[in-house]
Amino acid sequence: MSNNISTQHNFDTIVVGSGIAGLSAAITAQQNGDNVAIVERAPPDERGGNTRYTESFWRMKNENEVSEDFEDRFAENSGGWPDLSILEDLVRDKENQPAVLRSLGVVDPNLIATIAEEAPKALKWLKTFGIKFDFLPLYFLSQSTTRMGPIGGGLALVDALGKYADEEEKITWFYETAARTLVQDNFGSVTGIKAISKNNSPLELKANNIILACGGFEGNPEMLSHYVGAQAQFIRPVSRGGHYNRGEGIKMALDIGAAPCGDYGSFHAQPVDPRSKDWEPVVLNYSYGLLINDSGLRFTDEAPALVDSTYEAVTRIIMQQRNGLAYAVFDKKLDDIHNWNATVRTRVPPLESNTLEGLAEQMKIDPAEFLNTVTEFNNACPEVNTDFDPLNPDGLRTEGLSINKSHWSRPISTPPFRAWPIICSNCFTFGGLKIDENARVLNTEGDIIPGLYAAGEVAGIYYRTYTGATSVMRGAVTGRLAGADAALRRNN
Ligand SMILES: Cc1cc2nc3c(=O)[nH]c(=O)nc-3n(C[C@H](O)[C@H](O)[C@H](O)COP(=O)(O)OP(=O)(O)OC[C@H]3O[C@@H](n4cnc5c(N)ncnc54)[C@H](O)[C@@H]3O)c2cc1C
């Protein structure tokens, strides 16, 4: 075991992380003539972070255009209630915008427009590695937008791009090595990183450009408690890949004065079965039944609209319940819904009983409280439910409850009764760094930090509700922008 710091000097660009953002950045820089290294925390057979496990849907209506609602949805979710007196300077050209605006924690509309414009180009570029895109089935029975995905999902992206990087050793890899700190020269330019390799061996690498593509902080309980709050103890990454993302990319850049962007207190939430060992074991049938917390009470409208556009908000409310747990409860009528199994990806069977009391016992919930909740709900359901339509918001709404259910309300009355436990999982965190349209990181004074780029989850672009099926796209686009700009710096 050695504590000597080993230093290597010979890279134009170092990319930290090898998910879609890191691979896109590294290969683009390499294709533009850079000598590139990738520093990756995982061993080779687990490279690829979250990207390795994603279905990788892209919010597109065809291979040439993003979805109709793309920019509107981003605009709705671009910040909290930003100061309009500062935002009004967005109409000025970049050079004349005040620093307070350039570094403001809201998403620059120009960046979103760039992602929309660049997404089809990124998709075409990915096809040059043999990847094919199509409209693929996913775990919603109906959707509020259009989504396409690569055949084989994110793993196909990691495998195809990784194969290219490996062939003829086009890119130098440092596996099982975690970047920790950025190195700067006296002029403020970033010139390298300090990292830690196996057996606690420090390593320092130098380069003209550092591209941070090492994900969010979904795998870092300390940062999650700090930013998300005490209930963070009940959430976990939705896949194994998320455990590798511990927020160092964000932290090391903030430490040298980078401007934050994206909602640090929030993350993309998905409802999963805590009993499952699979990745992304979602339980997305709950809008047809009831959600009950471990006090035996309903606590939210289970069906405010189509589940694909509302599950994130509902799942965050599950996180707020005691023990961060809820149960999705159904009676036999769940089987009326054609293909409902597609909405449930846990392979652990549900709890099941022929009586509601028996189900309560299995859920370890007070039977009297549970029976009372179900009876109240049943009495509030519409008497006639022949309009029940699982594919569209059908307006079958309860009346008179303190929390009504807006659609698909039918009594829970016919055995067998079933229940799936649900917790909130963390797909990826929203807080990150503010970047410009070339993925260059801005400092808190609104100026570019020379030599520093952020791509993928490290670049914060989400507030409130995740604009679904845009994170892999963000990674590919910002990675390519960073790689191309980094290579330009070598030439200038
Ligand atoms: C199950 C699942 C389903 C999803 N579905 C979709 C979807 O359909 N559409 C969509 O757009 N998005 C989806 N997402 C989200 C999306 O996949 C990710 O946000 C995106 O792939 C992240 O890409 P990235 O390159 O930024 O990070 P990652 O792919 O997570 O890669 C980060 C890499 O950095 C490495 N790393 C971390 N820290 C360090 C360090 N300090 N030093 C060195 N290396 C480090 C990690 O090991 C990892 O390899 C899904 C995610 C999951 C898990």
PDBQT file of the ligand as one rigid body, heavy atoms in Angstrom, charges set to zero:
ROOT
HETATM    1  C1  LIG A 501     -33.853   2.315 -13.503  1.00  0.00    +0.000 C 
HETATM    2  C2  LIG A 501     -33.738   3.687 -14.138  1.00  0.00    +0.000 A 
HETATM    3  C3  LIG A 501     -34.630   4.078 -15.121  1.00  0.00    +0.000 A 
HETATM    4  C4  LIG A 501     -34.502   5.334 -15.711  1.00  0.00    +0.000 A 
HETATM    5  N1  LIG A 501     -35.310   5.666 -16.771  1.00  0.00    +0.000 NA
HETATM    6  C5  LIG A 501     -35.023   6.783 -17.486  1.00  0.00    +0.000 A 
HETATM    7  C6  LIG A 501     -35.641   7.023 -18.750  1.00  0.00    +0.000 A 
HETATM    8  O1  LIG A 501     -36.437   6.210 -19.230  1.00  0.00    +0.000 OA
HETATM    9  N2  LIG A 501     -35.313   8.170 -19.421  1.00  0.00    +0.000 N 
HETATM   10  C7  LIG A 501     -34.418   9.073 -18.924  1.00  0.00    +0.000 A 
HETATM   11  O2  LIG A 501     -34.147  10.084 -19.570  1.00  0.00    +0.000 OA
HETATM   12  N3  LIG A 501     -33.785   8.842 -17.750  1.00  0.00    +0.000 NA
HETATM   13  C8  LIG A 501     -34.055   7.721 -17.042  1.00  0.00    +0.000 A 
HETATM   14  N4  LIG A 501     -33.382   7.469 -15.886  1.00  0.00    +0.000 N 
HETATM   15  C9  LIG A 501     -32.393   8.457 -15.410  1.00  0.00    +0.000 C 
HETATM   16  C10 LIG A 501     -31.143   8.384 -16.276  1.00  0.00    +0.000 C 
HETATM   17  O3  LIG A 501     -30.857   7.044 -16.601  1.00  0.00    +0.000 OA
HETATM   18  C11 LIG A 501     -29.931   8.983 -15.581  1.00  0.00    +0.000 C 
HETATM   19  O4  LIG A 501     -30.238  10.209 -14.967  1.00  0.00    +0.000 OA
HETATM   20  C12 LIG A 501     -28.807   9.191 -16.601  1.00  0.00    +0.000 C 
HETATM   21  O5  LIG A 501     -28.534   7.983 -17.267  1.00  0.00    +0.000 OA
HETATM   22  C13 LIG A 501     -27.574   9.704 -15.874  1.00  0.00    +0.000 C 
HETATM   23  O6  LIG A 501     -26.486   9.731 -16.758  1.00  0.00    +0.000 OA
HETATM   24  P1  LIG A 501     -25.113  10.343 -16.235  1.00  0.00    +0.000 P 
HETATM   25  O7  LIG A 501     -24.113   9.997 -17.251  1.00  0.00    +0.000 OA
HETATM   26  O8  LIG A 501     -25.288  11.742 -15.820  1.00  0.00    +0.000 OA
HETATM   27  O9  LIG A 501     -24.813   9.539 -14.872  1.00  0.00    +0.000 OA
HETATM   28  P2  LIG A 501     -24.574   7.985 -14.653  1.00  0.00    +0.000 P 
HETATM   29  O10 LIG A 501     -25.079   7.182 -15.773  1.00  0.00    +0.000 OA
HETATM   30  O11 LIG A 501     -25.126   7.665 -13.304  1.00  0.00    +0.000 OA
HETATM   31  O12 LIG A 501     -22.994   7.849 -14.648  1.00  0.00    +0.000 OA
HETATM   32  C14 LIG A 501     -22.209   8.419 -13.624  1.00  0.00    +0.000 C 
HETATM   33  C15 LIG A 501     -20.906   7.650 -13.566  1.00  0.00    +0.000 C 
HETATM   34  O13 LIG A 501     -19.992   8.351 -12.727  1.00  0.00    +0.000 OA
HETATM   35  C16 LIG A 501     -19.318   7.426 -11.889  1.00  0.00    +0.000 C 
HETATM   36  N5  LIG A 501     -18.866   8.172 -10.697  1.00  0.00    +0.000 N 
HETATM   37  C17 LIG A 501     -19.616   8.716  -9.714  1.00  0.00    +0.000 A 
HETATM   38  N6  LIG A 501     -18.843   9.411  -8.864  1.00  0.00    +0.000 NA
HETATM   39  C18 LIG A 501     -17.573   9.313  -9.315  1.00  0.00    +0.000 A 
HETATM   40  C19 LIG A 501     -16.338   9.840  -8.882  1.00  0.00    +0.000 A 
HETATM   41  N7  LIG A 501     -16.244  10.618  -7.787  1.00  0.00    +0.000 N 
HETATM   42  N8  LIG A 501     -15.222   9.533  -9.590  1.00  0.00    +0.000 NA
HETATM   43  C20 LIG A 501     -15.301   8.739 -10.690  1.00  0.00    +0.000 A 
HETATM   44  N9  LIG A 501     -16.458   8.218 -11.151  1.00  0.00    +0.000 NA
HETATM   45  C21 LIG A 501     -17.587   8.517 -10.481  1.00  0.00    +0.000 A 
HETATM   46  C22 LIG A 501     -20.342   6.349 -11.618  1.00  0.00    +0.000 C 
HETATM   47  O14 LIG A 501     -19.731   5.141 -11.227  1.00  0.00    +0.000 OA
HETATM   48  C23 LIG A 501     -21.031   6.248 -12.983  1.00  0.00    +0.000 C 
HETATM   49  O15 LIG A 501     -20.402   5.333 -13.828  1.00  0.00    +0.000 OA
HETATM   50  C24 LIG A 501     -33.502   6.222 -15.269  1.00  0.00    +0.000 A 
HETATM   51  C25 LIG A 501     -32.603   5.829 -14.270  1.00  0.00    +0.000 A 
HETATM   52  C26 LIG A 501     -32.714   4.567 -13.712  1.00  0.00    +0.000 A 
HETATM   53  C27 LIG A 501     -31.702   4.154 -12.673  1.00  0.00    +0.000 C 
ENDROOT
TORSDOF 0
